[in-house]
Amino acid sequence: MAGSELKSDLWISEYLTPWDIYAHGITNVLTYKKTSFQEMYIVETGAFGKGLVLDGKWQSCTGDEFIYHESLVQPAMIAHQNPKRVLVLGGGEGATIREILRWKTVEKVMMIDIDGEVVEACKKYLPEMHQNAFDDPRLELIIEDALKVLDNSTQTWDIIISDLSDPIEEGPSFPLFTKEYFEKLKRVLNPGGYVVVQSGPVSVPQIRYHARLINTLKTVFANVRSISSLTAAYGSPWGFALCSEQKIDIRPDPEIVDRSIAEKTTGGLRFIDGITLLGILQTPLYVRKAIEEETTVYTLQQPPKFFGTGVSTSVTS
């Protein structure tokens, strides 16, 4: 293309829709492995730093992962104000637990991930993301199927964060975006607690997946709020669901939020403050309409299957 200079010969292209791809130029492959559950790359990109790719889908990049992980974690933590016990499903990079452990009130975090090989690779190659969170004595790391742990656990939690990879049919997590799974989360949620679910892209061509997840969650929780943030590394704005049995304050006072963050957290946030939180809690009109019109409920018999994986390609001149 006239005026363009490509500086990479290796590209990982993620299929967003049957007509759209999003490609990152790779400068170095740090590790690759086909684990018992999925295909894993950890790479260095030209624009977004290091990235984790599972089954061809970008999980996060060091360049902008703070936008995703703060959006995933902090709204629920701020809404609760005194979270002591937090459960994380997924979150192999360690960035989700990093954000949780900023809170001085937190006494215990349990992280459950099915793929220990991915977790170990992230510990080694992505220290920028976990920032030694795996070494925090408040963390209990369990390598196991989340459903098995939930079925056999009597522990309860103030905050539950479901940070699972997208439910593609080839991957390990597509049964975990269903009504039955969300009912298991509700069973172990403390009164006054919050559940957060990574809920896929909210771009116009892909909005139906997010709307169906929100609709499914509404069959389980009394209050569900769709929020989203701009995550450039994904090639799409990304959605999250904030769920609770109590009313969710969607117009928090920014000054009160800022004081709470200053008093109760350590380490410094880069994306979420009072103004940003107020903004992302305001669900756009097209998203609200898509949710209102949706009737599908995902179940174990009919689980969601997001479109696409991805592929790596080399370009030679």
N, C-alpha and C positions, 0 to 999 in steps of 0.2 A: 504494500500500500504506500502511495506517495507520501513522503514526510514522516514515515514510521521507521523506527530502527529496532528490530527485535534483538534481544540480548541473551536469549536462551535457546538451547537446542533440544531441551527435554521439557515436555509440558504434561501436566495432569489436568485432564478435562472432565468436569463433572456435568452429567446430563441433568439439566434442570427440568425440561419438558421434552416431549418428542421432537421439538423444533429448536430448542435452545441449549447451548452449552456455555460453561464458564471455565476458562482455562487459566492456570497459574504457571508461569515459567519457573522451572526448577533449576537451582544452581548446584545442589548437592543432595544426594540421597544418603541420609544418616543411617537408616536401618530399614530393612524390609523383612517381613515374615508372614507366612500364611499360618495363622494360629489355628487352634482347634475350632475356633468360632468365626473368624473373619480374616480378611486380607488387610495387613497393616503396612503403611509407609509412614516414616517420620522423615521429613525433607526440609531443606532450606529453599525458600522462594526468593525471587529477586525483589519483590515489593513488600511482602507481608511477614518476613522473617521466617522462623521455623513453623512447620505445620504438621498436625496429625491427620492422616487420611485413613479411614476405615471403609473397606469395600467401595473404594472410589469416591467416597463422600467426605468432604472437608469437615473435620470436627472443630478445630480452632487453629488460629495462627497467633504467634506471639505478638504480631503487630497490632491486632485489634481485639484479641480475646477478652480484654478487660471490659469491652462494651457488652459482649454476650454474658460473661460470668457475673458482672455486677447487676445486670438486668435480671438474670436468673435468680440470684440470691438475695440482693439487698431489699427489694420491695417487701418481701415477707418478713425479713428480720426487722426492718423499720416498723412495719405494721404491728408486729408482736411486742416490740420494745424490751422484752426481757427473756429472750430465747435461751434456754439452758441445755436442752437435748435436741439434737438435729440428726436426722437420717438422710443419707444421700444414696440414691440408686444410680449407679453408673459413675460418670465423672472421672474417667481414667487418667486424665492429664494432671489431676490434683488441683486445678484452679478453682473448682467449686468449693472444695474444703478450705482452700486458702482464703476465700472470701468469707466463709462462715467463721473461721477461726480469728478473723479480725475482731469479733465481738467479745468484749471482756466478760459478758454474762455467760457465755457458752462454757458448759462443764463437760459435755461429751458429744462427740460426733462419731457416728457409725457410717462407714462408707462400704457399700456392697457393689462389687463389680464382678461380672462373670468371667472376665478374661484377664487372668493374672499376667500373661505374657505382655499384654498391652500396658498394664500398670507398671511393670518392671521396666519396660522400654521408655515410658514417659518419665519415670524416676531418673533414668540415666541421661536421656537426651533432651528433656524439656525442663531443666531446673528454673528457667525464667518463668514458667507457668506455676509450678507447685511451690516454689520459693521455700522449700524445706517443710512444707505443711505435713508431709508424710511422717516427719519426725516428731510432731507435736504430741505430747503425752495424752492429750484429750481425745486423740483419734484412735478408733478401733477399725482396722481394715479387714474386711472379710471377702475372700474370693469364692464366690458361690452364685448360684442362680437366685435372683432376688425373690422369685415366687416361693422357693423352698424356705428361705429365711423368714419371709413374712408369715408363711403358714405355720411355722414352728416357734415363733417368737411371742413372748408376752410383754416385751418392752414397749413403751409408748413414747411419743415424741411431740415436741412443741412445733417443730418445723420439719416437713418432709419435702425433699427436693428430688424430683425424678429427672435426671440429666442423662437420658439414654440416647443412644444413636438412633437415627431415623428408622422407622419400621419398614425397611425394605424386606422383601420376602426372603432374600438370601442371607440376611443378617440375623443376629441372635435376639433382637429386642421387639420384633413386631407383635408378639402376644402381649406385650407390656404397655400397650396403648388402648386398653379395653376397659369396659365397664367393670368386669370382674377384678381386674388389677386395681382400679381406682377404689373399689369397695374394700379391698385389702388395706390400702393406704388409710382410708377413713377409719378402719377398725383400730389402728394403732396411733391415731392422732389424738393428742390431749385436748381437752376443752379449751377453747380460745386459740387453737393452733391453726396453722396455715399449710396448705399443700401447694407446691409449685411444679408445673409440668412443662418441660421443653416441648413446644407445640408446633414446630415446623415453620416453613416460610409463610409470609402473608403478602407476597406479591400477588397482583391481580390474577395471573394465570394459575396460581397454585393455591388460592385462598380456600378452596373447598376442603382441603385436608385439615387445615387449622379450624375451620368452622365446624367440621364434624367432630373433632376432638373436643372443642368447647361444648358442643351439644351433648356429647357423651358425658363429660364431666358434670354437666348440669343435671343429669339423672342421678348423680351421687351426692353432690354438694349443694347446699342451699344457696351459696353465693359464689359465682365464678366471674372473674374479670379477665378479658383478653387484653394483654399488653404487648408491645412490640418495640424493637429498637433497630437501628440501622447497623448492619454488620456487613461491611463491604467485602470481606473475604469470602462470604457465601454467595455473593452476586444477588442477594435478595434481602429485604428486611425480614427480621426473624420474630416469631411469635412465642409468647409464653402464656400460661394460664395460672392465675392466682386464685386459689380456692379456699373457702372457709365456711364453717357453719354459722359464723357471725357476719354481720354487715361489714363490708370492706369500704374503708374511707377512701374515696377516689379524688378528694380535694384536700389533701393534707396541707397544712400551713408550711410553706418552704422554710421560714425562719425557725420554726419548731423542729423540723426535720434536720436542719443544719446543726442545731444545738445538740440534738440527740446523737448524730453521727460523731460530732466532736467529742462528746462526753463518753460515749460507749464503745467506740471502735479505735483500733490502732492501725497504723500503716498507711493511711491516706487513700481515699477513693479517687479514681480518675474520671469516672463517668457520672455516677449517681450523686446528686446533691438534692436539696429541696426543690429547686426549679425543675431539674431533669425528672425527678420522680413525679411531680405534678403533671409534667408533660406526657410521660409514657403511660400514665394511668388513664389518659383520655383516648379511648378507642376510636379510630377513624370511622367515618360514616360507612364506607364501603365494606369494612370488616363487620360492623354491627349489622348491616343488612344481610350479609352472607350468613351470619350466625342465626339471625331471625328466620331466615328462609330454610335453614337446614333441618332435616328430619332424621338423618342417618345416626344410628347409635352403634359404635364399634363394640363387638363382643368377641369372645374367644372363638365362636363359630364363624364370625365374620370380622376378622381383625383388619386394621388398616394396612395398606401396603403402598408406601410412598413410591413415586416414580424414580427409576434410574439408579445407576451406580456411577461409574466413571472409568476412565482409561488413561494410561500413560502412553505418550507418543514421542518419538524422536524426530527432529527436523534436521535434515542435512542440506547443505547448499550445493 
